Amino acid sequence: MRNRVTILAITVLLPLTGAATLAAAGQAGADPQSPTVTVSGSVDDCDNGESPTKVTITTSKESKTDKRKTVAKNNEYSVTFKNISTKGRAATATVTCKGDSYTDDFTIKRPAGTSTTLDRDLEP
């Protein structure tokens, strides 16, 4: 009899635990209404063959620079903006290398769903 009670209790509690876990995971996602957007991706070398030393992305409201070692070592960058409107913002990325640079124009938009990261590869 005790085994039946134990099995019944587990059978009742297990689905409730799973539902609570899924609800918590859904709440952990980013707010799609948030004006915070992280722009990241890969960055090509400059035309002179040099690796980039920094990436600066400028909008009408903000200018952010990534000059970490990962820019030169892995050709990867990441910058976070705090004030992206629901319509998006025009942006210009400036990739700086030793003795050379290039720009790439694009629009920063809030990603769909729960992501706050916009993937954007930069190239001359």
C-alpha positions as CSV (number, residue, x, y, z in Angstrom):
1,M,0.0,0.0,0.0
2,R,2.8,2.4,0.8
3,N,4.4,1.8,-2.6
4,R,1.1,2.8,-4.3
5,V,0.9,6.0,-2.3
6,T,4.5,6.8,-3.1
7,I,4.0,6.2,-6.8
8,L,0.8,8.2,-6.8
9,A,2.5,11.1,-5.1
10,I,5.4,11.1,-7.6
11,T,3.0,10.8,-10.5
12,V,1.1,13.9,-9.3
13,L,4.2,16.0,-8.4
14,L,6.4,15.3,-11.4
15,P,4.2,17.1,-14.0
16,L,3.9,20.1,-11.6
17,T,7.6,20.3,-11.2
18,G,8.1,20.2,-15.0
19,A,5.5,23.0,-15.6
20,A,7.2,25.2,-12.9
21,T,10.6,24.7,-14.6
22,L,9.2,25.7,-18.0
23,A,7.5,28.8,-16.6
24,A,10.8,29.9,-15.0
25,A,12.7,29.3,-18.2
26,G,10.3,31.4,-20.1
27,Q,10.6,34.3,-17.7
28,A,14.4,34.2,-17.8
29,G,14.4,35.3,-21.5
30,A,15.2,38.8,-22.5
31,D,12.5,41.5,-22.8
32,P,11.8,42.1,-26.5
33,Q,10.7,45.6,-25.5
34,S,14.1,46.4,-24.0
35,P,16.1,49.2,-25.7
36,T,19.3,47.3,-25.0
37,V,20.8,45.5,-28.0
38,T,24.2,43.9,-28.2
39,V,25.7,44.0,-31.7
40,S,28.4,41.3,-32.3
41,G,29.9,39.3,-35.0
42,S,33.1,38.7,-37.1
43,V,35.2,41.5,-38.6
44,D,37.3,41.2,-41.7
45,D,40.9,42.4,-42.0
46,C,41.5,45.8,-43.7
47,D,42.5,46.0,-47.3
48,N,46.2,46.4,-46.3
49,G,46.0,42.9,-44.8
50,E,46.3,44.1,-41.2
51,S,44.1,42.7,-38.5
52,P,41.6,45.1,-36.8
53,T,42.6,46.8,-33.6
54,K,39.2,48.2,-32.7
55,V,35.6,48.4,-33.9
56,T,33.6,51.6,-33.2
57,I,29.8,51.7,-33.9
58,T,28.1,55.0,-33.9
59,T,24.4,55.9,-33.9
60,S,22.7,59.3,-33.5
61,K,22.5,58.6,-29.8
62,E,25.5,56.5,-28.8
63,S,29.0,55.5,-29.8
64,K,30.5,52.3,-28.5
65,T,34.0,50.9,-29.1
66,D,35.4,47.3,-28.7
67,K,39.1,47.3,-28.5
68,R,39.6,44.1,-26.6
69,K,42.3,41.6,-27.7
70,T,39.6,39.4,-29.2
71,V,39.1,42.0,-32.0
72,A,42.7,41.5,-33.2
73,K,43.2,37.9,-32.2
74,N,39.9,36.3,-33.3
75,N,38.4,39.0,-35.5
76,E,35.4,39.1,-33.3
77,Y,33.7,42.1,-31.7
78,S,30.8,42.9,-29.4
79,V,29.3,46.2,-28.3
80,T,26.1,46.9,-26.3
81,F,23.8,49.8,-26.9
82,K,21.3,51.0,-24.3
83,N,19.0,53.2,-26.3
84,I,17.7,51.5,-29.5
85,S,14.2,52.5,-30.4
86,T,11.5,50.1,-31.6
87,K,12.0,51.5,-35.2
88,G,15.8,50.9,-35.0
89,R,18.7,53.2,-35.5
90,A,21.0,53.9,-38.4
91,A,24.6,53.0,-37.5
92,T,28.1,53.2,-38.9
93,A,30.7,50.7,-37.9
94,T,34.3,51.9,-38.3
95,V,36.9,49.1,-38.3
96,T,40.4,50.4,-37.5
97,C,43.6,48.5,-38.4
98,K,47.2,49.6,-38.2
99,G,47.5,52.3,-40.9
100,D,44.0,51.6,-42.5
101,S,40.3,51.5,-41.7
102,Y,36.9,50.9,-43.4
103,T,33.3,51.6,-42.6
104,D,30.1,49.6,-42.9
105,D,26.6,51.2,-42.6
106,F,23.6,49.2,-41.4
107,T,20.6,49.6,-39.1
108,I,20.5,48.3,-35.5
109,K,17.1,46.8,-34.8
110,R,15.8,45.0,-31.8
111,P,16.0,41.3,-32.5
112,A,12.7,39.3,-32.7
113,G,11.8,37.0,-29.9
114,T,13.6,37.1,-26.6
115,S,17.1,37.7,-28.0
116,T,18.9,41.0,-27.4
117,T,21.9,40.1,-29.6
118,L,22.0,41.3,-33.3
119,D,24.6,39.4,-35.3
120,R,26.3,41.6,-37.9
121,D,29.5,40.6,-39.7
122,L,31.6,43.6,-40.8
123,E,33.5,43.7,-44.1
124,P,35.0,46.4,-46.3
